[in-house]
Amino acid sequence: MAGKAVIVMGSERDLDFSREIAKYLKLLGVNYEFRVASAHKTPLAVLDILKEFENEKVVYITVAGRSNALSAFMDGNTAKPVIACPPYSEKYGGADIYSSLRVPSGIGSVVTVETEGAAIAAAKILALEDQATLANVRSYQDSKRKDLEKANESVKQLK
């Protein structure tokens, strides 16, 4: 079983951003599911989500802006990997990212602000036990290298 990513949003307003993560997960051949729950407003619902996937091979990707308690709350209540991918907000000049970076002791969530990075991190974690996912990650990385090689050849011609 390859496992899957569970993208947990703090609110439905995070859906478009979460769909960007899902787009990359799909490219990497990783199955995913969406959920919505708030650590501040519906903490019991967050715990229910963790119980729902307790016996499955999952990586959680949390998407919550502003005060991102969701990532640390989930990480503190599961032994499964949690990747925090908070959407960047110009409104706060990036300061809202601190709630994802500065977390209590005993919390080991990983933070990336890039949707592609969240998907790649999830795929690499799942690839530790799944050869097909590992092959997908390697293929994706190779395609990125080839894109750069093409770009290099293209700019070499410029004067």
Contact map, one row per residue, 1 for C-alpha under 8 A:
111000000000000000000000000000000000000000000000000000001000000000000000000000000000000000000000000000000000000000000000000000000100000000000000000000000000000
111100000000000000000000000001000000000000000000000000001000000000000000000000000000000000000000000000000000000000000000000001101101100000000000000000000000000
111110000000000000000000000001100000000000000000000000011110000000000000000000000000000000000000000000000000000000000000000001000000000000000000000000000000000
011111000000000000000000000001111000000000000000000000001110000000000000000000000000000000000000000000000000000000000000000001000000000000000000000000000000000
001111100000000000000000000001111000000000000000000000000111100000000000000000000000000000000000000000000000000000000000010000000000000000000000000000000000000
000111110000000000000000000000011110000000000000000000000111100000000000000000000000000000000000000000000000000000000000000000000000000000000000000000000000000
000011111000000001000000000000011110000000000000000000000001111000000000000000000000000000000000000000000000000000000000000000000000000000000000000000000000000
000001111100000000000000000000000111100000000000000000000001111000000000000000000000000000000000000000000000000000000000000000000000000000000000000000000000000
000000111111011001000000000000000111110000000000000000000000011100000000000000000000000000000000000000000000000000000000000000000000000000000000000000000000000
000000011111010000000000000000000001111000000000000000000000011110000100000000000000000000000000000000000000000000000000000000000000000000000000000000000000000
000000001111111000000000000000000001110000000000000000000000000100000000000000000000000000000000000000000000000000000000000000000000000000000000000000000000000
000000001111111000000000000000000001000000000000000000000000000000000000000000000000000000000000000000000000000000000000000000000000000000000000000000000000000
000000000011111100000000000000000000000000000000000000000000000000000000000000000000000000000000000000000000000000000000000000000000000000000000000000000000000
000000001111111111000000000000000000000000000000000000000000001100000000000000000000001000000000000000000000000000000000000000000000000000000000000000000000000
000000001011111111100000000000000000000000000000000000000000000000000000000000000000000000000000000000000000000000000000000000000000000000000000000000000000000
000000000000111111110000000000000000000000000000000000000000000000000000000000000000000000000000000000000000000000000000000000000000000000000000000000000000000
000000000000011111111000000000000000000000000000000000000000001000000000000000000000001000000000000000000000000000100000000000000000000000000000000000000000000
000000101000011111111100000000000000000000000000000000000000001000000000000000000000000000000000000000000000000000100000000000000000000000000000000000000000000
000000000000001111111110000000000000000000000000000000000000000000000000000000000000000000000000000000000000000000000000000000000000000000000000000000000000000
000000000000000111111111000000000000000000000000000000000000000000000000000000000000000000000000000000000000000000110000000000000000000000000000000000000000000
000000000000000011111111100000000000000000000000000000000000000000000000000000000000000000000000000000000000000000110110000000000000000000000000000000000000000
000000000000000001111111110000010000000000000000000000000000000000000000000000000000000000000000000000000000000000000010000000000000000000000000000000000000000
000000000000000000111111111000000000000000000000000000000000000000000000000000000000000000000000000000000000000000000000000000000000000000000000000000000000000
000000000000000000011111111100000000000000000000000000000000000000000000000000000000000000000000000000000000000000110011000000000000000000000000000000000000000
000000000000000000001111111111110000000000000000000000000000000000000000000000000000000000000000000000000000000000000011001000000000000000000000000000000000000
000000000000000000000111111111100000000000000000000000000000000000000000000000000000000000000000000000000000000000000000000000000000000000000000000000000000000
000000000000000000000011111111000000000000000000000000000000000000000000000000000000000000000000000000000000000000000000000000000000000000000000000000000000000
000000000000000000000001111111000000000000000000000000000000000000000000000000000000000000000000000000000000000000000011001000000000100110010000000000000000000
000000000000000000000000111111100000000000000000000000000000000000000000000000000000000000000000000000000000000000000000000000000000100100000000000000000000000
011110000000000000000000111111110000000000000000000000000000000000000000000000000000000000000000000000000000000000000000001000000000100000000000000000000000000
001110000000000000000000110011111000000000000000000000000000000000000000000000000000000000000000000000000000000000000000000000000000000000000000000000000000000
000111100000000000000100100001111100000000000000000000000000000000000000000000000000000000000000000000000000000000000000000000000000000000000000000000000000000
000111100000000000000000000000111110000000000000000000000000000000000000000000000000000000000000000000000000000000000000000000000000000000000000000000000000000
000001111000000000000000000000011111000000000000000000000000000000000000000000000000000000000000000000000000000000000000000000000000000000000000000000000000000
000001111000000000000000000000001111100000000000100000000000000000000000000000000000000000000000000000000000000000000000000000000000000000000000000000000000000
000000011111000000000000000000000111110000000000000000000000000000000000000000000000000000000000000000000000000000000000000000000000000000000000000000000000000
000000011110000000000000000000000011111011101100000000000000000000000000000000000000000000000000000000000000000000000000000000000000000000000000000000000000000
000000001110000000000000000000000001111111101100000000000000000000000100000000000000000000000000000000000000000000000000000000000000000000000000000000000000000
000000000100000000000000000000000000111111100100000000000000000000001100100000000000000000000000000000000000000000000000000000000000000000000000000000000000000
000000000000000000000000000000000000011111100000000000000000000000001100000000000000000000000000000000000000000000000000000000000000000000000000000000000000000
000000000000000000000000000000000000111111100000000000000000000000000000000000000000000000000000000000000000000000000000000000000000000000000000000000000000000
000000000000000000000000000000000000111111111100000000000000000000000000000000000000000000000000000000000000000000000000000000000000000000000000000000000000000
000000000000000000000000000000000000111111111110000000000000000000000000000000000000000000000000000000000000000000000000000000000000000000000000000000000000000
000000000000000000000000000000000000000001111111000000000000000000000000000000000000000000000000000000000000000000000000000000000000000000000000000000000000000
000000000000000000000000000000000000110001111111100000000000000000000000000000000000000000000000000000000000000000000000000000000000000000000000000000000000000
000000000000000000000000000000000000111001111111110000000000000000000000010000000000000000000000000000000000000000000000000000000000000000000000000000000000000
000000000000000000000000000000000000000000111111111000000000000000000000010010000000000000000000000000000000000000000000000000000000000000000000000000000000000
000000000000000000000000000000000000000000011111111100000000000000000000000000000000000000000000000000000000000000000000000000000000000000000000000000000000000
000000000000000000000000000000000010000000001111111110000000000000000000000000000000000000000000000000000000000000000000000000000000000000000000000000000000000
000000000000000000000000000000000000000000000111111111000000000000000000010011000000000000000000000000000000000000000000000000000000000000000000000000000000000
000000000000000000000000000000000000000000000011111111000000000000000000000000000000000000000000000000000000000000000000000000000000000000000000000000000000000
000000000000000000000000000000000000000000000001111111100000000000000000000000000000000000000000000000000000000000000000000000000000000000000000000000000000000
000000000000000000000000000000000000000000000000111111111100000000000000000000000000000000000000000000000000000000000000000000000000000000000000000000000000000
000000000000000000000000000000000000000000000000011111110000000000000000000000000000000000000000000000000000000000000000000000000000000000000000000000000000000
000000000000000000000000000000000000000000000000000111111000000000000000000000000000000000000000000000000000000000000000000000000000000000000000000000000000000
001000000000000000000000000000000000000000000000000011111100000000000000000000000000000000000000000000000000000000000000000000000000000000000000000000000000000
111100000000000000000000000000000000000000000000000010111110000000000000000000000000000000000000000000000000000000000000000000000000000000000000000000000000000
001111000000000000000000000000000000000000000000000010011111000000000000000000011000000000000000000000000000000000000000000001000000000000000000000000000000000
001111000000000000000000000000000000000000000000000000001111100000000000000000011110000000000000000000000000000000000000010011000000000000000000000000000000000
000011110000000000000000000000000000000000000000000000000111110000000000000000011110000000000000000000000000000000000000010000000000000000000000000000000000000
000011110000000000000000000000000000000000000000000000000011111000000000000000000111100000000000000000000000000000000100010000000000000000000000000000000000000
000000111100000000000000000000000000000000000000000000000001111100000110000000000111110000000000000000000000000000000000000000000000000000000000000000000000000
000000111100010011000000000000000000000000000000000000000000111110000010000000000001111000000000000000000000000000000000000000000000000000000000000000000000000
000000001110010000000000000000000000000000000000000000000000011111110110000000000000111000000000000000000000000000000000000000000000000000000000000000000000000
000000000100000000000000000000000000000000000000000000000000001111110000000000000000011110000001100000000000000000000000000000000000000000000000000000000000000
000000000000000000000000000000000000000000000000000000000000000111110000000000000000000000000001101000000000000000000000000000000000000000000000000000000000000
000000000000000000000000000000000000000000000000000000000000000111111000000000000000000000000001001100000000000000000000000000000000000000000000000000000000000
000000000000000000000000000000000000000000000000000000000000000111111111000000000000010000000001001100000000000000000000000000000000000000000000000000000000000
000000000000000000000000000000000000001100000000000000000000000000111111100000000000000000000000001100000000000000000000000000000000000000000000000000000000000
000000000100000000000000000000000000011100000000000000000000010100011111110000000000000000000000000000000000000000000000000000000000000000000000000000000000000
000000000000000000000000000000000000000000000000000000000000011100011111111000000111000000000000000100000000100000000000000000000000000000000000000000000000000
000000000000000000000000000000000000000000000000000000000000000000011111111100000000000000000000000100110011100000000000000000000000000000000000000000000000000
000000000000000000000000000000000000001000000000000000000000000000001111111110000000000000000000000000000000000000000000000000000000000000000000000000000000000
000000000000000000000000000000000000000000000110010000000000000000000111111111000100000000000000000000000000000000000000000000000000000000000000000000000000000
000000000000000000000000000000000000000000000000000000000000000000000011111111111100000000000000000000000011100000000000000000000000000000000000000000000000000
000000000000000000000000000000000000000000000000000000000000000000000001111111100000000000000000000000000110000000000000000000000000000000000000000000000000000
000000000000000000000000000000000000000000000010010000000000000000000000111111100000000000000000000000000000000000000000000000000000000000000000000000000000000
000000000000000000000000000000000000000000000000010000000000000000000000011111111000000000000000000000000000000000000000000000000000000000000000000000000000000
000000000000000000000000000000000000000000000000000000000000000000000000001111111000000000000000000000000000000000000000000000000000000000000000000000000000000
000000000000000000000000000000000000000000000000000000000111000000000000001001111100000000000000000000000000000000000000000000000000000000000000000000000000000
000000000000000000000000000000000000000000000000000000000111000000000000001001111110000000000000000000000000100000000000000000000000000000000000000000000000000
000000000000000000000000000000000000000000000000000000000011110000000010011000011111000000000000000000000001110000000000000000000000000000000000000000000000000
000000000000000000000000000000000000000000000000000000000011110000000010000000001111100000000000000000000000111100000100110000000000000000000000000000000000000
000000000000000000000000000000000000000000000000000000000000111000000010000000000111110000000000000100000000111110000100000000000000000000000000000000000000000
000000000000000000000000000000000000000000000000000000000000111100000000000000000011111000000000000000000000001111100100000000000000000000000000000000000000000
000000000000000000000000000000000000000000000000000000000000011110010000000000000001111100000000100100000000000110000000000000000000000000000000000000000000000
000000000000010010000000000000000000000000000000000000000000001110000000000000000000111110000000000000000000000010000000000000000000000000000000000000000000000
000000000000000000000000000000000000000000000000000000000000000010000000000000000000011111000101100000000000000010000000000000000000000000000000000000000000000
000000000000000000000000000000000000000000000000000000000000000010000000000000000000001111111101000000000000000000000000000000000000000000000000000000000000000
000000000000000000000000000000000000000000000000000000000000000000000000000000000000000111111100000000000000000000000000000000000000000000000000000000000000000
000000000000000000000000000000000000000000000000000000000000000000000000000000000000000011111100000000000000000000000000000000000000000000000000000000000000000
000000000000000000000000000000000000000000000000000000000000000000000000000000000000000011111111000000000000000000000000000000000000000000000000000000000000000
000000000000000000000000000000000000000000000000000000000000000000000000000000000000000011111111000000000000000000000000000000000000000000000000000000000000000
000000000000000000000000000000000000000000000000000000000000000000000000000000000000000111111111100000000000000000000000000000000000000000000000000000000000000
000000000000000000000000000000000000000000000000000000000000000000000000000000000000000000011111110000000000000000000000000000000000000000000000000000000000000
000000000000000000000000000000000000000000000000000000000000000011110000000000000000000110011111111100000000000000000000000000000000000000000000000000000000000
000000000000000000000000000000000000000000000000000000000000000011000000000000000000010100000111111110000000000000000000000000000000000000000000000000000000000
000000000000000000000000000000000000000000000000000000000000000000000000000000000000000000000011111111000000000000000000000000000000000000000000000000000000000
000000000000000000000000000000000000000000000000000000000000000001111000000000000000000000000001111111100000000000000000000000000000000000000000000000000000000
000000000000000000000000000000000000000000000000000000000000000000111011000000000001010000000001111111100000001000000000000000000000000000000000000000000000000
000000000000000000000000000000000000000000000000000000000000000000000000000000000000000000000000111111100000001000000000000000000000000000000000000000000000000
000000000000000000000000000000000000000000000000000000000000000000000000000000000000000000000000011111110000000000000000000000000000000000000000000000000000000
000000000000000000000000000000000000000000000000000000000000000000000001000000000000000000000000001111111010000000000000000000000000000000000000000000000000000
000000000000000000000000000000000000000000000000000000000000000000000001000000000000000000000000000001111110000000000000000000000000000000000000000000000000000
000000000000000000000000000000000000000000000000000000000000000000000000000000000000000000000000000000111110000000000000000000000000000000000000000000000000000
000000000000000000000000000000000000000000000000000000000000000000000000000100000000000000000000000000011111000000000000000000000000000000000000000000000000000
000000000000000000000000000000000000000000000000000000000000000000000001001100000000000000000000000000111111100000000000000000000000000000000000000000000000000
000000000000000000000000000000000000000000000000000000000000000000000001001000000100000000000000000000000111110000000000000000000000000000000000000000000000000
000000000000000000000000000000000000000000000000000000000000000000000011001000001111000000000000000000000011111000000000000000000000000000000000000000000000000
000000000000000000000000000000000000000000000000000000000000000000000000000000000111000000000000000000000001111100000000000000000000000000000000000000000000000
000000000000000000000000000000000000000000000000000000000000000000000000000000000011100000000000000110000000111110000000000000000000000000000000000000000000000
000000000000000000000000000000000000000000000000000000000000000000000000000000000011110000000000000000000000011111101100000000000000000000000000000000000000000
000000000000000000000000000000000000000000000000000000000000000000000000000000000001111100000000000000000000001111101100000000000000000000000000000000000000000
000000000000000000000000000000000000000000000000000000000000000000000000000000000000100000000000000000000000000111111100000000000000000000000000000000000000000
000000000000000011011001000000000000000000000000000000000000000000000000000000000000100000000000000000000000000111111110000000000000000000000000000000000000000
000000000000000000011001000000000000000000000000000000000000000000000000000000000000000000000000000000000000000001111111000000000000000000000000000000000000000
000000000000000000000000000000000000000000000000000000000000000000000000000000000000000000000000000000000000000111111111100000000000000000000000000000000000000
000000000000000000001000000000000000000000000000000000000000100000000000000000000011100000000000000000000000000111111111110000000000000000000000000000000000000
000000000000000000001101100100000000000000000000000000000000000000000000000000000000000000000000000000000000000000111111111000000000000000000000000000000000000
000000000000000000000001100100000000000000000000000000000000000000000000000000000000000000000000000000000000000000011111111100000000000010000000000000000000000
000000000000000000000000000000000000000000000000000000000000000000000000000000000010000000000000000000000000000000001111111110000000000000000000000000000000000
000010000000000000000000000000000000000000000000000000000011100000000000000000000010000000000000000000000000000000000111111111000000000000000000000000000000000
000000000000000000000000100101000000000000000000000000000000000000000000000000000000000000000000000000000000000000000011111111100000110010000000000000000000000
000000000000000000000000000000000000000000000000000000000000000000000000000000000000000000000000000000000000000000000001111111110000110010000000000000000000000
000000000000000000000000000000000000000000000000000000000010000000000000000000000000000000000000000000000000000000000000111111110000000000000000000000000000000
011100000000000000000000000000000000000000000000000000000110000000000000000000000000000000000000000000000000000000000000011111111100100000000000000000000000000
010000000000000000000000000000000000000000000000000000000000000000000000000000000000000000000000000000000000000000000000001111111111110010000000000000000000000
000000000000000000000000000000000000000000000000000000000000000000000000000000000000000000000000000000000000000000000000000111111110010000000000000000000000000
010000000000000000000000000000000000000000000000000000000000000000000000000000000000000000000000000000000000000000000000000001111110000000000000000000000000000
110000000000000000000000000000000000000000000000000000000000000000000000000000000000000000000000000000000000000000000000000001111111110000000000000000000000000
000000000000000000000000000000000000000000000000000000000000000000000000000000000000000000000000000000000000000000000000000000111111111000000000000000000000000
010000000000000000000000000000000000000000000000000000000000000000000000000000000000000000000000000000000000000000000000000000100111111100000000000000000000000
010000000000000000000000000111000000000000000000000000000000000000000000000000000000000000000000000000000000000000000000001101100111111110000000000000000000000
000000000000000000000000000000000000000000000000000000000000000000000000000000000000000000000000000000000000000000000000001100110111111111000000000000000000000
000000000000000000000000000000000000000000000000000000000000000000000000000000000000000000000000000000000000000000000000000000000011111111100000000000000000000
000000000000000000000000000110000000000000000000000000000000000000000000000000000000000000000000000000000000000000000000000000000001111111110000000000000000000
000000000000000000000000000100000000000000000000000000000000000000000000000000000000000000000000000000000000000000000001001100100000111111111000000000000000000
000000000000000000000000000000000000000000000000000000000000000000000000000000000000000000000000000000000000000000000000000000000000011111111100000000000000000
000000000000000000000000000000000000000000000000000000000000000000000000000000000000000000000000000000000000000000000000000000000000001111111110000000000000000
000000000000000000000000000100000000000000000000000000000000000000000000000000000000000000000000000000000000000000000000000000000000000111111111000000000000000
000000000000000000000000000000000000000000000000000000000000000000000000000000000000000000000000000000000000000000000000000000000000000011111111100000000000000
000000000000000000000000000000000000000000000000000000000000000000000000000000000000000000000000000000000000000000000000000000000000000001111111110000000000000
000000000000000000000000000000000000000000000000000000000000000000000000000000000000000000000000000000000000000000000000000000000000000000111111111000000000000
000000000000000000000000000000000000000000000000000000000000000000000000000000000000000000000000000000000000000000000000000000000000000000011111111100000000000
000000000000000000000000000000000000000000000000000000000000000000000000000000000000000000000000000000000000000000000000000000000000000000001111111110000000000
000000000000000000000000000000000000000000000000000000000000000000000000000000000000000000000000000000000000000000000000000000000000000000000111111111000000000
000000000000000000000000000000000000000000000000000000000000000000000000000000000000000000000000000000000000000000000000000000000000000000000011111111100000000
000000000000000000000000000000000000000000000000000000000000000000000000000000000000000000000000000000000000000000000000000000000000000000000001111111110000000
000000000000000000000000000000000000000000000000000000000000000000000000000000000000000000000000000000000000000000000000000000000000000000000000111111111000000
000000000000000000000000000000000000000000000000000000000000000000000000000000000000000000000000000000000000000000000000000000000000000000000000011111111100000
000000000000000000000000000000000000000000000000000000000000000000000000000000000000000000000000000000000000000000000000000000000000000000000000001111111110000
000000000000000000000000000000000000000000000000000000000000000000000000000000000000000000000000000000000000000000000000000000000000000000000000000111111111000
000000000000000000000000000000000000000000000000000000000000000000000000000000000000000000000000000000000000000000000000000000000000000000000000000011111111100
000000000000000000000000000000000000000000000000000000000000000000000000000000000000000000000000000000000000000000000000000000000000000000000000000001111111110
000000000000000000000000000000000000000000000000000000000000000000000000000000000000000000000000000000000000000000000000000000000000000000000000000000111111110
000000000000000000000000000000000000000000000000000000000000000000000000000000000000000000000000000000000000000000000000000000000000000000000000000000011111110
000000000000000000000000000000000000000000000000000000000000000000000000000000000000000000000000000000000000000000000000000000000000000000000000000000001111111
000000000000000000000000000000000000000000000000000000000000000000000000000000000000000000000000000000000000000000000000000000000000000000000000000000000111111
000000000000000000000000000000000000000000000000000000000000000000000000000000000000000000000000000000000000000000000000000000000000000000000000000000000000111
